[in-house]
Amino acid sequence: MTEVTRTFDIIQWNLEKYPRKDMYGGKRDKEWITYSTEDVSNYVNWVSYGLLSLGYKKGDKIATISGNKPEWNFVDLGLAQVGIIHVPFIQLSVQRSMNIYLNILMSVRLFLATKPYITK
C-alpha cells in the first residue's frame, strides 16, 4: 500500500483503497462532468509528463490563474509531482496581487484557465 507523505500520493492511495467513478466533479457549460480516480491519476500524470517533456525541472516556478475547477487540481498535483513551485492565483485576487507576486517570484510561465484572464 502507498504511504501518503505528499499531496499527490493521495491519488495512488485512493486508486488502491477507494477507487471511485466520481472522485472529482465540476460544471462545464452548465453540465456536470465527473472524473474517476483513474481519470484523475491519468490527468495528473499527463501534466507532469508534459512539463518534463518541455524541460521543466524541480525548483522551477509556474503561476496559474484559474477559478475553482477540477482541472486546477490536476495542474496543482502534476506540478507537485515534478517538484515545481506552484504559484496559484484565484480569480478574485488576480488584479490586486498578480503584479506583486510575479515580480517577486519571477515566474517563468503562467497557465491561464480561460481567455478572459489574459485581459486582467
Backbone atoms as SQL, in Angstrom:
CREATE TABLE atoms (id INTEGER PRIMARY KEY, chain TEXT, resi INTEGER, resn TEXT, atom TEXT, x REAL, y REAL, z REAL);
INSERT INTO atoms VALUES
  (1, 'A', 1, 'MET', 'N', 0.839, -1.191, 0.000),
  (2, 'A', 1, 'MET', 'CA', 0.000, 0.000, 0.000),
  (3, 'A', 1, 'MET', 'C', 0.880, 1.250, 0.000),
  (4, 'A', 2, 'THR', 'N', 0.423, 2.244, -0.694),
  (5, 'A', 2, 'THR', 'CA', 1.126, 3.511, -0.782),
  (6, 'A', 2, 'THR', 'C', 0.986, 4.286, 0.524),
  (7, 'A', 3, 'GLU', 'N', 2.116, 4.795, 1.013),
  (8, 'A', 3, 'GLU', 'CA', 2.092, 5.663, 2.183),
  (9, 'A', 3, 'GLU', 'C', 1.912, 7.099, 1.698),
  (10, 'A', 4, 'VAL', 'N', 1.018, 7.816, 2.321),
  (11, 'A', 4, 'VAL', 'CA', 0.738, 9.192, 1.908),
  (12, 'A', 4, 'VAL', 'C', 1.640, 10.134, 2.700),
  (13, 'A', 5, 'THR', 'N', 2.645, 10.675, 2.010),
  (14, 'A', 5, 'THR', 'CA', 3.546, 11.641, 2.639),
  (15, 'A', 5, 'THR', 'C', 3.586, 12.960, 1.870),
  (16, 'A', 6, 'ARG', 'N', 3.042, 12.950, 0.635),
  (17, 'A', 6, 'ARG', 'CA', 2.995, 14.148, -0.201),
  (18, 'A', 6, 'ARG', 'C', 1.577, 14.270, -0.752),
  (19, 'A', 7, 'THR', 'N', 1.175, 15.457, -1.113),
  (20, 'A', 7, 'THR', 'CA', -0.213, 15.653, -1.555),
  (21, 'A', 7, 'THR', 'C', -0.578, 14.753, -2.718),
  (22, 'A', 8, 'PHE', 'N', 0.323, 14.568, -3.660),
  (23, 'A', 8, 'PHE', 'CA', -0.011, 13.770, -4.839),
  (24, 'A', 8, 'PHE', 'C', -0.058, 12.273, -4.552),
  (25, 'A', 9, 'ASP', 'N', 0.446, 11.826, -3.390),
  (26, 'A', 9, 'ASP', 'CA', 0.326, 10.414, -3.001),
  (27, 'A', 9, 'ASP', 'C', -1.129, 10.018, -2.770),
  (28, 'A', 10, 'ILE', 'N', -1.969, 10.993, -2.505),
  (29, 'A', 10, 'ILE', 'CA', -3.384, 10.722, -2.235),
  (30, 'A', 10, 'ILE', 'C', -4.046, 10.041, -3.431),
  (31, 'A', 11, 'ILE', 'N', -3.609, 10.383, -4.629),
  (32, 'A', 11, 'ILE', 'CA', -4.212, 9.793, -5.829),
  (33, 'A', 11, 'ILE', 'C', -3.964, 8.283, -5.858),
  (34, 'A', 12, 'GLN', 'N', -2.707, 7.863, -5.714),
  (35, 'A', 12, 'GLN', 'CA', -2.388, 6.432, -5.741),
  (36, 'A', 12, 'GLN', 'C', -3.046, 5.706, -4.579),
  (37, 'A', 13, 'TRP', 'N', -3.063, 6.334, -3.407),
  (38, 'A', 13, 'TRP', 'CA', -3.701, 5.745, -2.231),
  (39, 'A', 13, 'TRP', 'C', -5.180, 5.490, -2.506),
  (40, 'A', 14, 'ASN', 'N', -5.834, 6.479, -3.115),
  (41, 'A', 14, 'ASN', 'CA', -7.254, 6.311, -3.458),
  (42, 'A', 14, 'ASN', 'C', -7.456, 5.242, -4.524),
  (43, 'A', 15, 'LEU', 'N', -6.547, 5.162, -5.493),
  (44, 'A', 15, 'LEU', 'CA', -6.646, 4.108, -6.506),
  (45, 'A', 15, 'LEU', 'C', -6.600, 2.722, -5.854),
  (46, 'A', 16, 'GLU', 'N', -5.747, 2.577, -4.857),
  (47, 'A', 16, 'GLU', 'CA', -5.576, 1.285, -4.190),
  (48, 'A', 16, 'GLU', 'C', -6.692, 0.972, -3.199),
  (49, 'A', 17, 'LYS', 'N', -7.124, 1.979, -2.446),
  (50, 'A', 17, 'LYS', 'CA', -8.069, 1.721, -1.354),
  (51, 'A', 17, 'LYS', 'C', -9.520, 2.060, -1.681),
  (52, 'A', 18, 'TYR', 'N', -9.754, 3.177, -2.334),
  (53, 'A', 18, 'TYR', 'CA', -11.114, 3.664, -2.543),
  (54, 'A', 18, 'TYR', 'C', -11.328, 4.203, -3.957),
  (55, 'A', 19, 'PRO', 'N', -11.116, 3.383, -4.989),
  (56, 'A', 19, 'PRO', 'CA', -11.349, 3.909, -6.339),
  (57, 'A', 19, 'PRO', 'C', -12.822, 4.275, -6.518),
  (58, 'A', 20, 'ARG', 'N', -13.043, 5.406, -7.157),
  (59, 'A', 20, 'ARG', 'CA', -14.412, 5.903, -7.344),
  (60, 'A', 20, 'ARG', 'C', -14.650, 6.285, -8.791),
  (61, 'A', 21, 'LYS', 'N', -15.908, 6.278, -9.177),
  (62, 'A', 21, 'LYS', 'CA', -16.274, 6.762, -10.510),
  (63, 'A', 21, 'LYS', 'C', -16.363, 8.281, -10.533),
  (64, 'A', 22, 'ASP', 'N', -16.451, 8.890, -9.346),
  (65, 'A', 22, 'ASP', 'CA', -16.644, 10.342, -9.267),
  (66, 'A', 22, 'ASP', 'C', -15.751, 10.960, -8.194),
  (67, 'A', 23, 'MET', 'N', -14.443, 10.845, -8.361),
  (68, 'A', 23, 'MET', 'CA', -13.510, 11.423, -7.389),
  (69, 'A', 23, 'MET', 'C', -13.595, 12.944, -7.378),
  (70, 'A', 24, 'TYR', 'N', -13.668, 13.545, -8.564),
  (71, 'A', 24, 'TYR', 'CA', -13.822, 14.988, -8.704),
  (72, 'A', 24, 'TYR', 'C', -15.016, 15.256, -9.609),
  (73, 'A', 25, 'GLY', 'N', -15.631, 16.401, -9.412),
  (74, 'A', 25, 'GLY', 'CA', -16.727, 16.800, -10.279),
  (75, 'A', 25, 'GLY', 'C', -16.777, 18.308, -10.396),
  (76, 'A', 26, 'GLY', 'N', -17.314, 18.771, -11.494),
  (77, 'A', 26, 'GLY', 'CA', -17.463, 20.200, -11.706),
  (78, 'A', 26, 'GLY', 'C', -18.360, 20.455, -12.899),
  (79, 'A', 27, 'LYS', 'N', -18.746, 21.699, -13.071),
  (80, 'A', 27, 'LYS', 'CA', -19.616, 22.050, -14.191),
  (81, 'A', 27, 'LYS', 'C', -18.805, 22.602, -15.346),
  (82, 'A', 28, 'ARG', 'N', -19.203, 22.187, -16.541),
  (83, 'A', 28, 'ARG', 'CA', -18.634, 22.729, -17.774),
  (84, 'A', 28, 'ARG', 'C', -19.802, 22.993, -18.701),
  (85, 'A', 29, 'ASP', 'N', -19.951, 24.237, -19.104),
  (86, 'A', 29, 'ASP', 'CA', -21.079, 24.628, -19.962),
  (87, 'A', 29, 'ASP', 'C', -22.416, 24.197, -19.353),
  (88, 'A', 30, 'LYS', 'N', -22.579, 24.432, -18.083),
  (89, 'A', 30, 'LYS', 'CA', -23.809, 24.150, -17.333),
  (90, 'A', 30, 'LYS', 'C', -24.126, 22.664, -17.197),
  (91, 'A', 31, 'GLU', 'N', -23.185, 21.807, -17.554),
  (92, 'A', 31, 'GLU', 'CA', -23.356, 20.361, -17.422),
  (93, 'A', 31, 'GLU', 'C', -22.344, 19.835, -16.405),
  (94, 'A', 32, 'TRP', 'N', -22.787, 18.925, -15.559),
  (95, 'A', 32, 'TRP', 'CA', -21.872, 18.307, -14.604),
  (96, 'A', 32, 'TRP', 'C', -20.992, 17.297, -15.315),
  (97, 'A', 33, 'ILE', 'N', -19.722, 17.338, -14.996),
  (98, 'A', 33, 'ILE', 'CA', -18.770, 16.365, -15.519),
  (99, 'A', 33, 'ILE', 'C', -18.018, 15.796, -14.319),
  (100, 'A', 34, 'THR', 'N', -17.825, 14.476, -14.307),
  (101, 'A', 34, 'THR', 'CA', -17.114, 13.848, -13.188),
  (102, 'A', 34, 'THR', 'C', -15.858, 13.152, -13.713),
  (103, 'A', 35, 'TYR', 'N', -14.915, 12.979, -12.810),
  (104, 'A', 35, 'TYR', 'CA', -13.649, 12.322, -13.110),
  (105, 'A', 35, 'TYR', 'C', -13.465, 11.179, -12.125),
  (106, 'A', 36, 'SER', 'N', -13.215, 9.990, -12.639),
  (107, 'A', 36, 'SER', 'CA', -12.960, 8.839, -11.778),
  (108, 'A', 36, 'SER', 'C', -11.565, 8.983, -11.163),
  (109, 'A', 37, 'THR', 'N', -11.276, 8.151, -10.189),
  (110, 'A', 37, 'THR', 'CA', -9.949, 8.164, -9.574),
  (111, 'A', 37, 'THR', 'C', -8.883, 7.860, -10.626),
  (112, 'A', 38, 'GLU', 'N', -9.179, 6.924, -11.517),
  (113, 'A', 38, 'GLU', 'CA', -8.224, 6.599, -12.588),
  (114, 'A', 38, 'GLU', 'C', -8.044, 7.782, -13.536),
  (115, 'A', 39, 'ASP', 'N', -9.135, 8.477, -13.870),
  (116, 'A', 39, 'ASP', 'CA', -9.041, 9.672, -14.714),
  (117, 'A', 39, 'ASP', 'C', -8.138, 10.720, -14.061),
  (118, 'A', 40, 'VAL', 'N', -8.363, 10.967, -12.777),
  (119, 'A', 40, 'VAL', 'CA', -7.580, 11.969, -12.049),
  (120, 'A', 40, 'VAL', 'C', -6.102, 11.589, -12.097),
  (121, 'A', 41, 'SER', 'N', -5.808, 10.327, -11.818),
  (122, 'A', 41, 'SER', 'CA', -4.422, 9.860, -11.854),
  (123, 'A', 41, 'SER', 'C', -3.805, 10.094, -13.230),
  (124, 'A', 42, 'ASN', 'N', -4.542, 9.762, -14.274),
  (125, 'A', 42, 'ASN', 'CA', -4.030, 9.947, -15.635),
  (126, 'A', 42, 'ASN', 'C', -3.780, 11.418, -15.949),
  (127, 'A', 43, 'TYR', 'N', -4.733, 12.287, -15.638),
  (128, 'A', 43, 'TYR', 'CA', -4.570, 13.716, -15.931),
  (129, 'A', 43, 'TYR', 'C', -3.393, 14.314, -15.165),
  (130, 'A', 44, 'VAL', 'N', -3.259, 13.952, -13.896),
  (131, 'A', 44, 'VAL', 'CA', -2.141, 14.457, -13.087),
  (132, 'A', 44, 'VAL', 'C', -0.818, 14.002, -13.697),
  (133, 'A', 45, 'ASN', 'N', -0.735, 12.731, -14.065),
  (134, 'A', 45, 'ASN', 'CA', 0.499, 12.223, -14.674),
  (135, 'A', 45, 'ASN', 'C', 0.777, 12.885, -16.012),
  (136, 'A', 46, 'TRP', 'N', -0.257, 13.127, -16.818),
  (137, 'A', 46, 'TRP', 'CA', -0.051, 13.785, -18.113),
  (138, 'A', 46, 'TRP', 'C', 0.480, 15.202, -17.942),
  (139, 'A', 47, 'VAL', 'N', -0.018, 15.913, -16.924),
  (140, 'A', 47, 'VAL', 'CA', 0.520, 17.250, -16.653),
  (141, 'A', 47, 'VAL', 'C', 2.008, 17.133, -16.327),
  (142, 'A', 48, 'SER', 'N', 2.365, 16.201, -15.452),
  (143, 'A', 48, 'SER', 'CA', 3.768, 16.018, -15.072),
  (144, 'A', 48, 'SER', 'C', 4.631, 15.653, -16.272),
  (145, 'A', 49, 'TYR', 'N', 4.188, 14.677, -17.068),
  (146, 'A', 49, 'TYR', 'CA', 4.950, 14.253, -18.247),
  (147, 'A', 49, 'TYR', 'C', 5.121, 15.404, -19.223),
  (148, 'A', 50, 'GLY', 'N', 4.054, 16.158, -19.427),
  (149, 'A', 50, 'GLY', 'CA', 4.115, 17.285, -20.350),
  (150, 'A', 50, 'GLY', 'C', 5.124, 18.326, -19.908),
  (151, 'A', 51, 'LEU', 'N', 5.111, 18.652, -18.629),
  (152, 'A', 51, 'LEU', 'CA', 6.059, 19.640, -18.109),
  (153, 'A', 51, 'LEU', 'C', 7.494, 19.147, -18.226),
  (154, 'A', 52, 'LEU', 'N', 7.715, 17.877, -17.907),
  (155, 'A', 52, 'LEU', 'CA', 9.065, 17.311, -18.038),
  (156, 'A', 52, 'LEU', 'C', 9.524, 17.320, -19.491),
  (157, 'A', 53, 'SER', 'N', 8.612, 17.013, -20.411),
  (158, 'A', 53, 'SER', 'CA', 8.977, 16.991, -21.828),
  (159, 'A', 53, 'SER', 'C', 9.290, 18.391, -22.355),
  (160, 'A', 54, 'LEU', 'N', 8.742, 19.412, -21.689),
  (161, 'A', 54, 'LEU', 'CA', 9.028, 20.798, -22.074),
  (162, 'A', 54, 'LEU', 'C', 10.300, 21.339, -21.405),
  (163, 'A', 55, 'GLY', 'N', 10.925, 20.517, -20.575),
  (164, 'A', 55, 'GLY', 'CA', 12.189, 20.914, -19.960),
  (165, 'A', 55, 'GLY', 'C', 12.089, 21.491, -18.565),
  (166, 'A', 56, 'TYR', 'N', 10.913, 21.488, -17.989),
  (167, 'A', 56, 'TYR', 'CA', 10.779, 21.983, -16.619),
  (168, 'A', 56, 'TYR', 'C', 11.407, 20.990, -15.654),
  (169, 'A', 57, 'LYS', 'N', 11.880, 21.511, -14.529),
  (170, 'A', 57, 'LYS', 'CA', 12.523, 20.650, -13.544),
  (171, 'A', 57, 'LYS', 'C', 12.217, 21.133, -12.129),
  (172, 'A', 58, 'LYS', 'N', 12.585, 20.303, -11.177),
  (173, 'A', 58, 'LYS', 'CA', 12.358, 20.614, -9.769),
  (174, 'A', 58, 'LYS', 'C', 12.938, 21.995, -9.441),
  (175, 'A', 59, 'GLY', 'N', 12.121, 22.789, -8.741),
  (176, 'A', 59, 'GLY', 'CA', 12.552, 24.123, -8.338),
  (177, 'A', 59, 'GLY', 'C', 12.096, 25.237, -9.269),
  (178, 'A', 60, 'ASP', 'N', 11.672, 24.897, -10.498),
  (179, 'A', 60, 'ASP', 'CA', 11.122, 25.928, -11.388),
  (180, 'A', 60, 'ASP', 'C', 9.825, 26.449, -10.781),
  (181, 'A', 61, 'LYS', 'N', 9.398, 27.619, -11.236),
  (182, 'A', 61, 'LYS', 'CA', 8.177, 28.239, -10.721),
  (183, 'A', 61, 'LYS', 'C', 7.187, 28.430, -11.858),
  (184, 'A', 62, 'ILE', 'N', 5.935, 28.056, -11.596),
  (185, 'A', 62, 'ILE', 'CA', 4.859, 28.274, -12.561),
  (186, 'A', 62, 'ILE', 'C', 3.663, 28.859, -11.817),
  (187, 'A', 63, 'ALA', 'N', 3.135, 29.951, -12.328),
  (188, 'A', 63, 'ALA', 'CA', 1.939, 30.567, -11.768),
  (189, 'A', 63, 'ALA', 'C', 0.730, 30.124, -12.579),
  (190, 'A', 64, 'THR', 'N', -0.404, 29.997, -11.915),
  (191, 'A', 64, 'THR', 'CA', -1.653, 29.664, -12.596),
  (192, 'A', 64, 'THR', 'C', -2.727, 30.651, -12.171),
  (193, 'A', 65, 'ILE', 'N', -3.620, 30.914, -13.105),
  (194, 'A', 65, 'ILE', 'CA', -4.799, 31.716, -12.801),
  (195, 'A', 65, 'ILE', 'C', -5.998, 30.879, -13.201),
  (196, 'A', 66, 'SER', 'N', -6.830, 30.579, -12.249),
  (197, 'A', 66, 'SER', 'CA', -7.972, 29.718, -12.529),
  (198, 'A', 66, 'SER', 'C', -9.030, 29.914, -11.465),
  (199, 'A', 67, 'GLY', 'N', -10.252, 29.628, -11.852),
  (200, 'A', 67, 'GLY', 'CA', -11.327, 29.560, -10.880),
  (201, 'A', 67, 'GLY', 'C', -11.279, 28.202, -10.191),
  (202, 'A', 68, 'ASN', 'N', -12.254, 27.936, -9.380),
  (203, 'A', 68, 'ASN', 'CA', -12.328, 26.662, -8.660),
  (204, 'A', 68, 'ASN', 'C', -12.903, 25.603, -9.598),
  (205, 'A', 69, 'LYS', 'N', -12.047, 24.711, -10.082),
  (206, 'A', 69, 'LYS', 'CA', -12.476, 23.674, -11.010),
  (207, 'A', 69, 'LYS', 'C', -11.567, 22.463, -10.853),
  (208, 'A', 70, 'PRO', 'N', -12.052, 21.277, -11.207),
  (209, 'A', 70, 'PRO', 'CA', -11.246, 20.067, -11.048),
  (210, 'A', 70, 'PRO', 'C', -9.903, 20.137, -11.771),
  (211, 'A', 71, 'GLU', 'N', -9.876, 20.760, -12.936),
  (212, 'A', 71, 'GLU', 'CA', -8.639, 20.831, -13.704),
  (213, 'A', 71, 'GLU', 'C', -7.524, 21.548, -12.946),
  (214, 'A', 72, 'TRP', 'N', -7.896, 22.484, -12.079),
  (215, 'A', 72, 'TRP', 'CA', -6.888, 23.164, -11.262),
  (216, 'A', 72, 'TRP', 'C', -6.137, 22.138, -10.422),
  (217, 'A', 73, 'ASN', 'N', -6.863, 21.156, -9.878),
  (218, 'A', 73, 'ASN', 'CA', -6.220, 20.122, -9.072),
  (219, 'A', 73, 'ASN', 'C', -5.256, 19.282, -9.893),
  (220, 'A', 74, 'PHE', 'N', -5.604, 18.989, -11.145),
  (221, 'A', 74, 'PHE', 'CA', -4.709, 18.213, -11.995),
  (222, 'A', 74, 'PHE', 'C', -3.378, 18.946, -12.164),
  (223, 'A', 75, 'VAL', 'N', -3.459, 20.240, -12.412),
  (224, 'A', 75, 'VAL', 'CA', -2.251, 21.039, -12.592),
  (225, 'A', 75, 'VAL', 'C', -1.476, 21.124, -11.278),
  (226, 'A', 76, 'ASP', 'N', -2.159, 21.413, -10.186),
  (227, 'A', 76, 'ASP', 'CA', -1.504, 21.547, -8.891),
  (228, 'A', 76, 'ASP', 'C', -0.746, 20.273, -8.512),
  (229, 'A', 77, 'LEU', 'N', -1.406, 19.131, -8.625),
  (230, 'A', 77, 'LEU', 'CA', -0.774, 17.866, -8.256),
  (231, 'A', 77, 'LEU', 'C', 0.297, 17.464, -9.261),
  (232, 'A', 78, 'GLY', 'N', 0.088, 17.756, -10.542),
  (233, 'A', 78, 'GLY', 'CA', 1.103, 17.471, -11.554),
  (234, 'A', 78, 'GLY', 'C', 2.369, 18.281, -11.333),
  (235, 'A', 79, 'LEU', 'N', 2.210, 19.545, -10.973),
  (236, 'A', 79, 'LEU', 'CA', 3.365, 20.384, -10.648),
  (237, 'A', 79, 'LEU', 'C', 4.097, 19.832, -9.434),
  (238, 'A', 80, 'ALA', 'N', 3.341, 19.427, -8.422),
  (239, 'A', 80, 'ALA', 'CA', 3.947, 18.894, -7.192),
  (240, 'A', 80, 'ALA', 'C', 4.749, 17.623, -7.472),
  (241, 'A', 81, 'GLN', 'N', 4.234, 16.761, -8.344),
  (242, 'A', 81, 'GLN', 'CA', 4.956, 15.523, -8.664),
  (243, 'A', 81, 'GLN', 'C', 6.334, 15.805, -9.254),
  (244, 'A', 82, 'VAL', 'N', 6.443, 16.863, -10.037),
  (245, 'A', 82, 'VAL', 'CA', 7.714, 17.215, -10.657),
  (246, 'A', 82, 'VAL', 'C', 8.602, 17.991, -9.682),
  (247, 'A', 83, 'GLY', 'N', 7.994, 18.596, -8.667),
  (248, 'A', 83, 'GLY', 'CA', 8.753, 19.420, -7.731),
  (249, 'A', 83, 'GLY', 'C', 8.801, 20.874, -8.147),
  (250, 'A', 84, 'ILE', 'N', 7.870, 21.258, -9.016),
  (251, 'A', 84, 'ILE', 'CA', 7.781, 22.643, -9.469),
  (252, 'A', 84, 'ILE', 'C', 6.998, 23.447, -8.430),
  (253, 'A', 85, 'ILE', 'N', 7.452, 24.644, -8.178),
  (254, 'A', 85, 'ILE', 'CA', 6.797, 25.522, -7.215),
  (255, 'A', 85, 'ILE', 'C', 5.576, 26.137, -7.876),
  (256, 'A', 86, 'HIS', 'N', 4.408, 25.883, -7.286),
  (257, 'A', 86, 'HIS', 'CA', 3.145, 26.362, -7.837),
  (258, 'A', 86, 'HIS', 'C', 2.770, 27.675, -7.167),
  (259, 'A', 87, 'VAL', 'N', 2.498, 28.690, -7.984),
  (260, 'A', 87, 'VAL', 'CA', 2.067, 29.994, -7.502),
  (261, 'A', 87, 'VAL', 'C', 0.642, 30.204, -8.007),
  (262, 'A', 88, 'PRO', 'N', -0.360, 29.750, -7.237),
  (263, 'A', 88, 'PRO', 'CA', -1.740, 29.856, -7.709),
  (264, 'A', 88, 'PRO', 'C', -2.358, 31.217, -7.384),
  (265, 'A', 89, 'PHE', 'N', -3.107, 31.729, -8.325),
  (266, 'A', 89, 'PHE', 'CA', -3.893, 32.941, -8.120),
  (267, 'A', 89, 'PHE', 'C', -5.348, 32.572, -8.286),
  (268, 'A', 90, 'ILE', 'N', -6.167, 33.006, -7.363),
  (269, 'A', 90, 'ILE', 'CA', -7.587, 32.772, -7.536),
  (270, 'A', 90, 'ILE', 'C', -8.176, 33.950, -8.302),
  (271, 'A', 91, 'GLN', 'N', -9.281, 33.708, -8.921),
  (272, 'A', 91, 'GLN', 'CA', -9.917, 34.686, -9.797),
  (273, 'A', 91, 'GLN', 'C', -10.080, 36.052, -9.130),
  (274, 'A', 92, 'LEU', 'N', -10.465, 36.092, -7.872),
  (275, 'A', 92, 'LEU', 'CA', -10.760, 37.364, -7.206),
  (276, 'A', 92, 'LEU', 'C', -9.516, 38.179, -6.898),
  (277, 'A', 93, 'SER', 'N', -8.366, 37.520, -6.731),
  (278, 'A', 93, 'SER', 'CA', -7.174, 38.248, -6.316),
  (279, 'A', 93, 'SER', 'C', -6.251, 38.617, -7.468),
  (280, 'A', 94, 'VAL', 'N', -6.622, 38.283, -8.675),
  (281, 'A', 94, 'VAL', 'CA', -5.726, 38.461, -9.815),
  (282, 'A', 94, 'VAL', 'C', -5.266, 39.901, -9.976),
  (283, 'A', 95, 'GLN', 'N', -6.189, 40.825, -10.087),
  (284, 'A', 95, 'GLN', 'CA', -5.812, 42.200, -10.381),
  (285, 'A', 95, 'GLN', 'C', -5.001, 42.841, -9.265),
  (286, 'A', 96, 'ARG', 'N', -5.323, 42.536, -8.018),
  (287, 'A', 96, 'ARG', 'CA', -4.632, 43.166, -6.900),
  (288, 'A', 96, 'ARG', 'C', -3.220, 42.645, -6.693),
  (289, 'A', 97, 'SER', 'N', -3.043, 41.350, -6.792),
  (290, 'A', 97, 'SER', 'CA', -1.790, 40.775, -6.328),
  (291, 'A', 97, 'SER', 'C', -0.875, 40.212, -7.393),
  (292, 'A', 98, 'MET', 'N', -1.359, 40.016, -8.608),
  (293, 'A', 98, 'MET', 'CA', -0.554, 39.310, -9.591),
  (294, 'A', 98, 'MET', 'C', 0.765, 40.013, -9.884),
  (295, 'A', 99, 'ASN', 'N', 0.749, 41.301, -10.126),
  (296, 'A', 99, 'ASN', 'CA', 1.993, 42.004, -10.441),
  (297, 'A', 99, 'ASN', 'C', 2.999, 41.902, -9.308),
  (298, 'A', 100, 'ILE', 'N', 2.527, 42.040, -8.089),
  (299, 'A', 100, 'ILE', 'CA', 3.426, 41.962, -6.933),
  (300, 'A', 100, 'ILE', 'C', 4.098, 40.596, -6.869),
  (301, 'A', 101, 'TYR', 'N', 3.291, 39.547, -6.880),
  (302, 'A', 101, 'TYR', 'CA', 3.840, 38.207, -6.725),
  (303, 'A', 101, 'TYR', 'C', 4.682, 37.773, -7.912),
  (304, 'A', 102, 'LEU', 'N', 4.260, 38.088, -9.112),
  (305, 'A', 102, 'LEU', 'CA', 5.042, 37.676, -10.274),
  (306, 'A', 102, 'LEU', 'C', 6.389, 38.382, -10.306),
  (307, 'A', 103, 'ASN', 'N', 6.438, 39.637, -9.874),
  (308, 'A', 103, 'ASN', 'CA', 7.718, 40.332, -9.819),
  (309, 'A', 103, 'ASN', 'C', 8.627, 39.735, -8.754),
  (310, 'A', 104, 'ILE', 'N', 8.067, 39.397, -7.616),
  (311, 'A', 104, 'ILE', 'CA', 8.871, 38.805, -6.541),
  (312, 'A', 104, 'ILE', 'C', 9.370, 37.421, -6.942),
  (313, 'A', 105, 'LEU', 'N', 8.486, 36.620, -7.471),
  (314, 'A', 105, 'LEU', 'CA', 8.828, 35.232, -7.778),
  (315, 'A', 105, 'LEU', 'C', 9.483, 35.053, -9.137),
  (316, 'A', 106, 'MET', 'N', 9.329, 36.017, -10.012),
  (317, 'A', 106, 'MET', 'CA', 9.868, 35.941, -11.370),
  (318, 'A', 106, 'MET', 'C', 9.519, 34.606, -12.011),
  (319, 'A', 107, 'SER', 'N', 8.241, 34.274, -12.017),
  (320, 'A', 107, 'SER', 'CA', 7.787, 33.018, -12.604),
  (321, 'A', 107, 'SER', 'C', 8.130, 32.971, -14.081),
  (322, 'A', 108, 'VAL', 'N', 8.513, 31.814, -14.515),
  (323, 'A', 108, 'VAL', 'CA', 8.898, 31.635, -15.898),
  (324, 'A', 108, 'VAL', 'C', 7.677, 31.517, -16.789),
  (325, 'A', 109, 'ARG', 'N', 6.647, 30.832, -16.323),
  (326, 'A', 109, 'ARG', 'CA', 5.454, 30.573, -17.121),
  (327, 'A', 109, 'ARG', 'C', 4.197, 30.880, -16.321),
  (328, 'A', 110, 'LEU', 'N', 3.135, 31.147, -17.053),
  (329, 'A', 110, 'LEU', 'CA', 1.838, 31.424, -16.455),
  (330, 'A', 110, 'LEU', 'C', 0.791, 30.606, -17.189),
  (331, 'A', 111, 'PHE', 'N', 0.047, 29.765, -16.475),
  (332, 'A', 111, 'PHE', 'CA', -1.049, 28.990, -17.055),
  (333, 'A', 111, 'PHE', 'C', -2.335, 29.752, -16.797),
  (334, 'A', 112, 'LEU', 'N', -3.125, 29.959, -17.827),
  (335, 'A', 112, 'LEU', 'CA', -4.410, 30.639, -17.695),
  (336, 'A', 112, 'LEU', 'C', -5.527, 29.643, -17.954),
  (337, 'A', 113, 'ALA', 'N', -6.567, 29.676, -17.118),
  (338, 'A', 113, 'ALA', 'CA', -7.677, 28.743, -17.273),
  (339, 'A', 113, 'ALA', 'C', -8.518, 29.071, -18.507),
  (340, 'A', 114, 'THR', 'N', -8.761, 30.349, -18.748),
  (341, 'A', 114, 'THR', 'CA', -9.588, 30.757, -19.885),
  (342, 'A', 114, 'THR', 'C', -9.083, 32.063, -20.467),
  (343, 'A', 115, 'LYS', 'N', -9.472, 32.375, -21.674),
  (344, 'A', 115, 'LYS', 'CA', -9.016, 33.576, -22.371),
  (345, 'A', 115, 'LYS', 'C', -9.302, 34.889, -21.628),
  (346, 'A', 116, 'PRO', 'N', -10.445, 35.040, -20.947),
  (347, 'A', 116, 'PRO', 'CA', -10.708, 36.325, -20.278),
  (348, 'A', 116, 'PRO', 'C', -9.632, 36.736, -19.265),
  (349, 'A', 117, 'TYR', 'N', -8.874, 35.769, -18.743),
  (350, 'A', 117, 'TYR', 'CA', -7.812, 36.118, -17.780),
  (351, 'A', 117, 'TYR', 'C', -6.691, 36.898, -18.437),
  (352, 'A', 118, 'ILE', 'N', -6.522, 36.787, -19.734),
  (353, 'A', 118, 'ILE', 'CA', -5.450, 37.483, -20.441),
  (354, 'A', 118, 'ILE', 'C', -5.601, 38.985, -20.272),
  (355, 'A', 119, 'THR', 'N', -6.826, 39.500, -20.334),
  (356, 'A', 119, 'THR', 'CA', -7.049, 40.940, -20.236),
  (357, 'A', 119, 'THR', 'C', -6.891, 41.461, -18.809),
  (358, 'A', 120, 'LYS', 'N', -6.989, 40.583, -17.834),
  (359, 'A', 120, 'LYS', 'CA', -6.855, 41.007, -16.443),
  (360, 'A', 120, 'LYS', 'C', -5.394, 41.173, -16.108);
